[in-house]
Amino acid sequence: MKKIFLFLLIAQISFAQKDGFWDKERAFTKEIKLSSGNRTLVKIDDLPEGASEFVFRILLIDENGKITTSLASILKAIPDPTGISQGTAGAIVLTNSLSGEDTCVYGIYTSEKAGNQFLKDGKLETACYYKKDPINKDSKVISIKNTNCFENAPSIWFGFENKNWVLSTKIVLEVVSWIDYSASRGWNLETKKELLTEAEKVTTVKMVANKNNYLATFLKVFTAKYKYSEYKQLLAIEKMNAMQSIATESLAQSGELQNYLDKIRSASFDLFKIGKSEEAITLIQKEIIDKKYAKDNDYSALGDIYLFNKQFVKAEEQYKKAIDKNTSELRYQLKLAHVFMFSNKIGEAKDIHKLYKDNNISANKSWIAQTKYDFEDFEKRGFSTDNFKKILRILE
């Protein structure tokens, strides 16, 4: 006699990622004809990468019975395993299923060896999950990552024994996996440790104030952009570029960017003080200007290095950029006047001094006082003093 059954499935899962999907495209479905009293072992297709749960349904039906609604189609209404466990999705209602009176017992194994042993002796105790009491229907969500037996098992086997000692039966088995987006990307504890080892080799990490905060952000950004398999396929030069790009993005997202830039500026100044001007210029150019982080003081700093190395054309270019960024900073105007003076553009230098000589450079120093101080410094550094008097006459 055929009956329509209403199954309520409530999965008890202690934890599950909410970001994922039921993988109905790779759902496993198989009809198994099993003679009376016999046993069989069914291998499920390899669990997809990132599978953190799987739901299965078992139905025993007679030859005329049929299932009108697949498990995969029912799961479309279920948001995620967490929703089930928390009750937000309610119970899974498995409807439109015809079940016969035949019964079976079953076990789920994570090794073929254990499954084959069941075929020999019918003992279910070595299964990761089993039902010893004969059933003609069953369904459950299995949490892989929260069940030691299923963890790291790439494949599973269902073992069945027909408890009808007279007639054959038909068992319908359906299995659908829940794919965790994060896990499906191949990033687990070990692969993340591997990535962190590489991330700590990037110069950026040595220049941040809060290393842990920065690295946590780096992991988040990198694993979102690349799957682990994609990361492993990168050539050395591609990997280096990827690490540098993510490092730059992580600085902004972690809130470490300003501290990092300040350290770069300080490091560049230290290089300049010990005579390593080219290294100082390269550091600011590569880490600040090329990455579009430059402010007026960065262009001014470059201008200073060029000026004191008597590269007046380049110094002029940088001071003009600083002025474009901040037109109210008179210090940049004074520096530009110095460049004009050393470049024998004395007329342009005089014009700037005439325009600003009555102003203060800062709250405590006038334009005239700063000019005289700079001239004394230039003389100590061996700069030509030929045009100093021409400028000082304007200031008097």
C-alpha positions as CSV (number, residue, x, y, z in Angstrom):
1,M,0.0,0.0,0.0
2,K,1.4,3.3,-1.0
3,K,1.4,6.3,1.3
4,I,2.4,10.0,0.9
5,F,4.9,10.9,3.7
6,L,5.8,14.2,5.2
7,F,9.4,14.2,6.4
8,L,10.7,16.9,8.7
9,L,14.5,17.3,8.7
10,I,16.1,19.5,11.3
11,A,19.9,19.5,11.0
12,Q,21.7,20.0,14.3
13,I,24.9,21.8,13.3
14,S,27.0,23.6,15.8
15,F,28.5,26.0,13.3
16,A,28.4,26.6,9.5
17,Q,29.3,29.3,7.1
18,K,26.4,31.3,5.9
19,D,28.1,32.1,2.6
20,G,27.6,29.2,0.3
21,F,25.0,27.3,-1.8
22,W,23.4,23.9,-2.2
23,D,25.3,22.3,-5.1
24,K,22.3,20.9,-7.0
25,E,24.3,20.9,-10.2
26,R,26.4,18.1,-8.8
27,A,23.7,16.3,-6.9
28,F,24.1,12.6,-6.6
29,T,21.0,10.4,-7.4
30,K,20.9,6.7,-7.8
31,E,18.3,3.9,-7.8
32,I,19.6,0.7,-6.4
33,K,17.8,-2.7,-6.9
34,L,18.7,-5.0,-4.1
35,S,17.7,-8.6,-3.8
36,S,16.1,-9.9,-0.6
37,G,18.6,-10.1,2.3
38,N,21.5,-8.8,0.3
39,R,23.9,-6.0,0.9
40,T,25.4,-3.5,-1.5
41,L,28.0,-0.6,-1.3
42,V,27.4,2.6,-3.2
43,K,30.3,5.1,-3.8
44,I,29.2,8.7,-3.9
45,D,30.9,11.0,-6.3
46,D,33.9,12.8,-4.7
47,L,32.6,15.6,-2.5
48,P,33.2,19.0,-4.2
49,E,36.0,21.2,-2.9
50,G,34.6,23.4,-0.2
51,A,31.8,21.0,0.9
52,S,31.1,21.6,4.6
53,E,27.8,19.7,4.8
54,F,25.8,17.3,2.8
55,V,22.2,16.3,3.0
56,F,21.0,12.9,2.0
57,R,17.6,11.2,1.5
58,I,16.9,7.5,1.3
59,L,13.6,6.1,0.1
60,L,12.5,2.5,-0.5
61,I,9.8,2.2,-3.1
62,D,8.1,-0.7,-4.9
63,E,8.4,-1.2,-8.6
64,N,5.4,1.1,-9.3
65,G,6.4,3.9,-7.0
66,K,8.2,7.1,-8.2
67,I,9.6,10.2,-6.7
68,T,8.0,13.3,-8.1
69,T,10.2,15.9,-6.4
70,S,14.0,15.6,-6.3
71,L,15.9,16.5,-3.1
72,A,17.9,19.1,-5.0
73,S,14.8,21.0,-6.0
74,I,13.5,21.0,-2.5
75,L,16.8,22.4,-1.2
76,K,16.3,25.5,-3.3
77,A,14.1,26.9,-0.6
78,I,16.7,26.3,2.1
79,P,19.1,29.2,2.6
80,D,21.9,27.4,4.3
81,P,22.6,24.8,7.0
82,T,22.9,27.5,9.7
83,G,19.5,28.7,8.8
84,I,18.2,25.2,9.4
85,S,19.9,24.8,12.8
86,Q,18.8,28.2,14.0
87,G,15.2,27.6,12.8
88,T,15.1,30.6,10.5
89,A,14.4,28.4,7.6
90,G,12.1,26.1,9.5
91,A,12.3,22.4,8.7
92,I,13.0,20.8,5.3
93,V,9.7,19.5,4.0
94,L,10.3,16.4,1.8
95,T,7.0,16.0,0.0
96,N,5.6,14.2,-3.0
97,S,7.5,11.0,-2.1
98,L,6.0,7.6,-2.4
99,S,7.4,5.0,-0.1
100,G,6.8,1.3,0.0
101,E,6.7,-1.1,2.9
102,D,10.1,-2.5,2.3
103,T,12.9,-1.7,4.8
104,C,16.6,-1.6,5.0
105,V,19.5,-0.7,7.3
106,Y,22.4,1.4,6.2
107,G,25.7,3.0,7.2
108,I,27.9,5.8,5.7
109,Y,31.6,5.0,5.4
110,T,34.6,7.1,4.6
111,S,36.8,4.3,3.3
112,E,36.1,1.5,0.8
113,K,37.8,-1.0,3.1
114,A,35.3,-0.3,5.9
115,G,32.4,-0.5,3.4
116,N,33.6,-3.8,2.0
117,Q,33.9,-5.2,5.6
118,F,30.2,-4.4,6.0
119,L,29.4,-6.4,2.9
120,K,31.1,-9.4,4.5
121,D,29.7,-9.3,8.1
122,G,26.8,-6.8,8.0
123,K,28.2,-4.9,11.0
124,L,27.5,-1.2,11.0
125,E,29.5,-0.1,14.0
126,T,32.5,1.0,11.8
127,A,30.4,3.5,9.9
128,C,30.6,7.2,10.6
129,Y,26.8,7.3,10.7
130,Y,24.3,4.4,10.6
131,K,20.8,3.2,11.3
132,K,20.5,-0.3,12.7
133,D,16.7,-0.1,13.0
134,P,15.1,-1.0,9.7
135,I,13.7,2.1,7.9
136,N,11.9,2.7,4.6
137,K,12.8,6.3,4.5
138,D,15.4,8.6,6.1
139,S,17.0,12.0,5.6
140,K,19.6,14.0,7.4
141,V,22.2,16.8,7.1
142,I,25.7,15.7,8.0
143,S,28.3,18.4,9.0
144,I,31.6,17.4,7.6
145,K,33.8,19.9,9.4
146,N,32.2,19.4,12.8
147,T,32.3,15.6,12.6
148,N,35.7,14.1,13.1
149,C,34.9,10.9,11.2
150,F,33.9,12.8,8.0
151,E,36.6,15.5,8.2
152,N,39.1,15.3,5.4
153,A,37.2,12.4,3.7
154,P,37.3,13.0,-0.1
155,S,34.7,10.3,-0.7
156,I,31.9,8.5,1.1
157,W,30.2,5.1,0.6
158,F,26.7,4.1,1.6
159,G,26.2,0.5,2.6
160,F,22.7,-1.0,2.4
161,E,21.2,-4.2,3.5
162,N,17.7,-5.2,2.3
163,K,15.7,-6.4,5.3
164,N,12.9,-7.8,3.2
165,W,13.7,-11.5,3.2
166,V,11.2,-12.4,0.4
167,L,11.2,-9.7,-2.2
168,S,13.7,-7.4,-3.9
169,T,13.5,-3.7,-3.2
170,K,14.4,-0.5,-4.9
171,I,16.3,2.1,-2.9
172,V,16.5,5.7,-4.1
173,L,19.6,7.5,-2.7
174,E,20.1,11.3,-3.2
175,V,23.0,13.3,-1.9
176,V,23.5,17.1,-2.2
177,S,26.4,19.0,-0.8
178,W,26.5,22.5,0.8
179,I,29.4,24.4,-0.6
180,D,31.1,26.9,1.6
181,Y,32.3,29.7,-0.6
182,S,35.4,30.3,1.5
183,A,36.4,26.7,1.8
184,S,35.7,26.0,-1.9
185,R,38.5,28.5,-2.7
186,G,41.0,26.1,-1.1
187,W,42.0,28.3,1.8
188,N,42.3,26.4,5.1
189,L,44.5,26.7,8.1
190,E,47.5,25.2,6.4
191,T,47.2,27.1,3.1
192,K,46.7,30.4,5.0
193,K,49.8,29.8,7.0
194,E,51.7,29.2,3.8
195,L,50.4,32.5,2.4
196,L,51.3,34.3,5.6
197,T,54.9,33.1,5.3
198,E,55.1,34.7,1.9
199,A,53.3,37.9,3.0
200,E,55.8,38.5,5.8
201,K,58.6,38.6,3.1
202,V,57.1,41.7,1.5
203,T,58.8,44.9,2.6
204,T,55.5,46.5,3.4
205,V,54.9,44.4,6.5
206,K,58.1,45.7,8.1
207,M,56.8,49.3,7.9
208,V,53.3,49.0,9.5
209,A,52.5,49.9,13.1
210,N,50.0,47.0,13.7
211,K,51.4,44.0,12.0
212,N,48.7,41.6,13.1
213,N,45.9,43.9,11.9
214,Y,47.7,44.4,8.5
215,L,48.3,40.6,8.0
216,A,44.7,39.7,8.8
217,T,43.5,42.2,6.2
218,F,46.1,40.9,3.7
219,L,44.7,37.4,4.2
220,K,41.1,38.6,3.7
221,V,41.9,40.5,0.5
222,F,44.2,38.0,-1.1
223,T,42.0,34.9,-0.4
224,A,39.0,36.8,-1.8
225,K,40.8,37.6,-5.0
226,Y,42.6,34.3,-5.6
227,K,41.7,30.7,-5.1
228,Y,44.6,28.7,-3.6
229,S,44.9,26.7,-6.8
230,E,45.2,30.0,-8.8
231,Y,47.8,31.2,-6.4
232,K,49.9,28.1,-6.8
233,Q,49.9,28.4,-10.6
234,L,51.3,31.9,-10.6
235,L,54.8,32.3,-11.9
236,A,57.4,33.8,-9.5
237,I,57.2,37.2,-11.1
238,E,53.3,37.1,-11.2
239,K,53.3,36.0,-7.5
240,M,55.5,38.9,-6.6
241,N,53.3,41.4,-8.4
242,A,50.2,39.9,-6.9
243,M,51.7,40.2,-3.4
244,Q,52.8,43.8,-3.9
245,S,49.3,44.7,-5.3
246,I,47.5,43.1,-2.4
247,A,49.9,44.6,0.1
248,T,49.1,48.1,-1.2
249,E,45.3,47.4,-1.0
250,S,45.6,46.0,2.4
251,L,47.3,49.1,3.8
252,A,44.3,51.2,3.0
253,Q,41.7,48.6,4.2
254,S,43.6,47.9,7.5
255,G,43.9,51.6,8.4
256,E,47.7,51.3,8.3
257,L,48.3,53.4,5.3
258,Q,49.1,56.7,6.9
259,N,51.6,55.2,9.4
260,Y,53.2,53.3,6.5
261,L,53.6,56.4,4.4
262,D,55.1,58.4,7.4
263,K,57.6,55.6,7.9
264,I,58.5,55.7,4.2
265,R,59.1,59.4,4.4
266,S,61.2,59.1,7.5
267,A,63.3,56.2,5.9
268,S,63.8,58.3,2.8
269,F,65.1,61.3,4.8
270,D,67.4,59.0,6.8
271,L,68.9,57.7,3.5
272,F,69.3,61.3,2.3
273,K,71.2,62.3,5.5
274,I,73.8,59.6,5.0
275,G,74.4,60.5,1.4
276,K,72.2,57.9,-0.3
277,S,70.2,60.3,-2.3
278,E,69.3,58.0,-5.2
279,E,67.9,55.4,-2.8
280,A,66.0,58.1,-1.0
281,I,64.4,59.3,-4.2
282,T,63.6,55.8,-5.4
283,L,61.9,55.0,-2.1
284,I,59.5,58.0,-2.3
285,Q,59.0,57.6,-6.0
286,K,58.2,53.9,-5.8
287,E,56.2,53.6,-2.6
288,I,54.4,57.0,-2.5
289,I,54.3,58.8,-5.8
290,D,53.9,55.8,-8.2
291,K,51.1,54.4,-5.9
292,K,49.2,57.8,-6.1
293,Y,49.6,58.6,-2.4
294,A,51.7,61.7,-2.9
295,K,50.9,64.9,-1.0
296,D,52.5,68.3,-1.4
297,N,55.2,67.6,1.2
298,D,56.3,64.5,-0.7
299,Y,57.0,66.5,-3.9
300,S,58.7,69.1,-1.7
301,A,60.9,66.4,-0.1
302,L,61.9,65.2,-3.6
303,G,62.6,68.8,-4.6
304,D,64.9,69.2,-1.6
305,I,66.9,66.2,-2.5
306,Y,67.3,67.3,-6.1
307,L,68.2,70.9,-5.0
308,F,70.9,69.8,-2.6
309,N,72.3,67.6,-5.3
310,K,72.3,70.6,-7.6
311,Q,69.8,69.0,-10.0
312,F,67.9,72.2,-10.4
313,V,65.7,71.3,-13.3
314,K,64.2,68.3,-11.4
315,A,64.0,70.4,-8.2
316,E,62.0,73.0,-10.0
317,E,59.6,70.4,-11.4
318,Q,58.9,68.9,-7.9
319,Y,58.5,72.3,-6.2
320,K,55.9,73.3,-8.8
321,K,54.0,70.1,-8.2
322,A,54.1,70.8,-4.4
323,I,52.7,74.3,-5.1
324,D,49.9,72.9,-7.3
325,K,49.0,70.6,-4.4
326,N,49.1,73.4,-1.8
327,T,49.1,77.0,-3.0
328,S,49.0,78.5,0.5
329,E,52.3,77.0,1.7
330,L,54.8,79.8,1.2
331,R,57.8,77.6,2.0
332,Y,57.4,76.0,-1.4
333,Q,57.4,79.4,-3.0
334,L,60.7,80.2,-1.3
335,K,62.3,76.9,-2.3
336,L,61.3,77.6,-5.9
337,A,62.9,81.1,-5.7
338,H,66.1,79.4,-4.5
339,V,66.0,77.1,-7.5
340,F,65.5,80.0,-9.9
341,M,68.4,81.8,-8.2
342,F,70.8,78.9,-8.7
343,S,69.5,78.4,-12.3
344,N,70.4,81.9,-13.2
345,K,66.7,82.8,-13.5
346,I,67.4,85.7,-11.2
347,G,64.5,87.8,-12.5
348,E,62.0,85.1,-11.7
349,A,63.6,84.6,-8.3
350,K,63.3,88.3,-7.5
351,D,59.6,88.4,-8.5
352,I,58.8,85.7,-6.0
353,H,60.7,87.5,-3.2
354,K,59.1,90.8,-4.0
355,L,55.6,89.2,-3.8
356,Y,56.1,87.4,-0.5
357,K,58.9,89.2,1.4
358,D,56.5,90.8,3.9
359,N,54.9,87.5,4.9
360,N,55.8,85.0,7.5
361,I,56.8,81.5,6.5
362,S,55.5,80.1,9.7
363,A,54.1,81.5,13.0
364,N,57.6,82.1,14.3
365,K,59.7,82.9,11.3
366,S,59.5,85.6,8.6
367,W,60.1,85.2,4.9
368,I,63.3,87.3,5.2
369,A,64.6,85.4,8.3
370,Q,64.1,82.0,6.5
371,T,65.8,83.3,3.4
372,K,68.9,84.4,5.3
373,Y,69.0,81.1,7.2
374,D,68.8,79.1,3.9
375,F,71.5,81.2,2.4
376,E,73.8,80.4,5.3
377,D,73.0,76.7,4.9
378,F,73.7,76.8,1.1
379,E,77.1,78.5,1.7
380,K,78.1,75.7,4.2
381,R,77.1,73.1,1.6
382,G,79.4,74.7,-1.0
383,F,76.7,76.4,-3.2
384,S,77.6,79.4,-5.3
385,T,76.9,82.7,-3.4
386,D,77.1,84.9,-6.5
387,N,73.4,85.9,-6.5
388,F,72.8,86.1,-2.7
389,K,73.4,89.9,-2.6
390,K,71.0,90.5,-5.4
391,I,68.3,88.8,-3.5
392,L,69.2,90.3,-0.1
393,R,69.0,93.9,-1.6
394,I,65.3,93.2,-2.4
395,L,64.6,92.1,1.1
396,E,66.2,95.1,2.8
